[in-house]
Amino acid sequence: MSAEFFFSLCILSSLIALDDFGTHALQVAKSSQPNSEAFERLIAWKKHKAVPNYCGQYADPGPCTSRVKRFYYDRDLGDCKEFTYSGCLGNSNNFETKESCKMVCIE
């Protein structure tokens, strides 16, 4: 991702874009110019991005004792489902919201 493109993201409207490793989401600031060139470039990038391999992993709650509501992509059902995360370890198919799960794992 070029620096020019990265800095242009700040004018976009509440979209989530993935970093180069696909493991962290970046919440983008609201924009007054949703039809800008940068906005159109992000939409095109989102449509052509590859789904990360970890979206194919099964939910892994991890070995700890906390109980945290999370979401994972269920490859058999083709949708994001809720599971209880233990608070440690597990795998990357683990999202704080159903919306972020869908944004990453469903094209």
PyMOL commands that set and color helices and strands:
alter all, ss='L'
color gray80, all
select helices_A, chain A and resi 3-11+37-48+53-56+98-105
alter helices_A, ss='H'
color red, helices_A
select strands_A, chain A and resi 16-18+25-27+68-74+79-85
alter strands_A, ss='S'
color yellow, strands_A
deselect
rebuild
show_as cartoon
